[in-house]
Amino acid sequence: MTKMLQENKLKHLYEQDENLWIFENIKLIREGRIKEIDWDNIAQELEYMGKSQFREVFSRLRVILIHLLKWKYQQEKRTNSWKPTIREQRDELNSIFGDSKTLRQLPWRNHLYF
């Protein structure tokens, strides 16, 4: 298959069946067929993955902050679920930080525990 046909096939596959597209690109990488890989969409996916991790961190931080503020300023409304929620979010963040040196080194990480 010519390079142009392979590129078009992969670009179309990316739009139709992302999982199959992933496996096809993995196969090409393992076979050393570097010129046939859908580099544009791979770059796009990698960029999305990086942004997704940041979004997850900020989302979890938001939940922690909201619950800590409620804990401090709405004492009359405290429920038994707040502590486990805060603990769960902290545990998940620690897991994310354990997997990512970049995220682990962000300056705000040290302020998670008030």
Phi and psi in degrees as a GROMACS rama.xvg file:
@    title "Ramachandran Plot"
@    xaxis  label "Phi"
@    yaxis  label "Psi"
@TYPE xy
-68.7062  159.052  THR-2
-58.1031  -42.859  LYS-3
-63.8076  -42.7662  MET-4
-64.6366  -42.1272  LEU-5
-62.5568  -43.6503  GLN-6
-60.9497  -45.7548  GLU-7
-63.9982  -40.2222  ASN-8
-61.4889  -45.4517  LYS-9
-68.2306  -39.9895  LEU-10
-62.7885  -41.3154  LYS-11
-66.0285  -42.2911  HIS-12
-62.0262  -37.9763  LEU-13
-58.0988  -39.3378  TYR-14
-77.4565  -26.7586  GLU-15
-96.9636  -41.6691  GLN-16
-149.037  89.7464  ASP-17
-60.9343  -38.8303  GLU-18
-64.955  -42.6151  ASN-19
-64.1636  -39.3957  LEU-20
-57.7663  -43.6888  TRP-21
-60.5753  -49.2651  ILE-22
-64.6877  -35.8796  PHE-23
-64.6096  -42.5666  GLU-24
-68.2836  -37.418  ASN-25
-60.5377  -44.5671  ILE-26
-59.3918  -45.3471  LYS-27
-62.7134  -40.9268  LEU-28
-63.21  -47.5375  ILE-29
-65.8717  -29.5031  ARG-30
-86.3753  -2.44425  GLU-31
75.1685  18.1173  GLY-32
-90.6484  61.9753  ARG-33
-60.019  -37.4597  ILE-34
-69.0819  -17.6911  LYS-35
-93.4923  -6.75967  GLU-36
-70.5219  145.944  ILE-37
-84.0235  76.6681  ASP-38
-63.0988  -38.5418  TRP-39
-59.9603  -47.8973  ASP-40
-74.1114  -30.2925  ASN-41
-63.9293  -43.8773  ILE-42
-60.8426  -42.1735  ALA-43
-62.3609  -43.5376  GLN-44
-65.2868  -41.5241  GLU-45
-64.4964  -40.7162  LEU-46
-62.1994  -43.3523  GLU-47
-61.5694  -42.1179  TYR-48
-60.2371  -44.3873  MET-49
-62.5996  -44.8703  GLY-50
-66.1736  -35.3242  LYS-51
-62.8447  -40.772  SER-52
-63.8657  -42.0225  GLN-53
-62.9884  -42.2337  PHE-54
-61.077  -40.8182  ARG-55
-64.0736  -42.979  GLU-56
-60.239  -48.9357  VAL-57
-65.6257  -35.1813  PHE-58
-64.1367  -45.063  SER-59
-67.0676  -38.427  ARG-60
-62.5024  -39.0939  LEU-61
-61.5151  -45.1435  ARG-62
-60.7912  -44.8438  VAL-63
-60.7944  -48.8496  ILE-64
-60.8294  -45.3107  LEU-65
-60.2086  -45.6679  ILE-66
-68.2781  -36.6784  HIS-67
-67.3797  -39.2833  LEU-68
-65.4397  -42.692  LEU-69
-63.3769  -40.6199  LYS-70
-59.6339  -41.709  TRP-71
-78.232  -41.078  LYS-72
-106.156  -7.3069  TYR-73
-126.912  52.7472  GLN-74
-57.5645  -33.9047  GLN-75
-69.0267  -18.0348  GLU-76
-104.345  6.25783  LYS-77
-56.0362  140.64  ARG-78
-125.489  165.531  THR-79
-69.1605  -13.5579  ASN-80
-84.2716  -16.6334  SER-81
-65.6775  -47.241  TRP-82
-60.8704  -48.4659  LYS-83
-61.4853  -34.4632  PRO-84
-65.1218  -46.3476  THR-85
-61.2758  -45.2893  ILE-86
-61.6267  -44.3976  ARG-87
-62.1982  -44.2576  GLU-88
-64.4216  -40.7437  GLN-89
-63.4781  -43.3963  ARG-90
-61.5411  -43.8595  ASP-91
-64.2829  -40.7547  GLU-92
-63.622  -42.18  LEU-93
-60.8236  -36.971  ASN-94
-64.9989  -45.4083  SER-95
-61.4221  -45.951  ILE-96
-64.168  -33.3324  PHE-97
-65.8386  -29.3427  GLY-98
-89.1539  -14.8532  ASP-99
-133.287  107.922  SER-100
-61.6001  -38.5152  LYS-101
-62.2794  -49.8969  THR-102
-66.7576  -35.4684  LEU-103
-63.4299  -31.4112  ARG-104
-89.669  1.79197  GLN-105
-64.9318  140.366  LEU-106
-63.5298  -28.8683  PRO-107
-75.912  -10.643  TRP-108
-57.941  -36.4221  ARG-109
-69.7133  -9.58298  ASN-110
-103.711  16.7077  HIS-111
-72.9132  -25.8186  LEU-112
-113.83  106.959  TYR-113
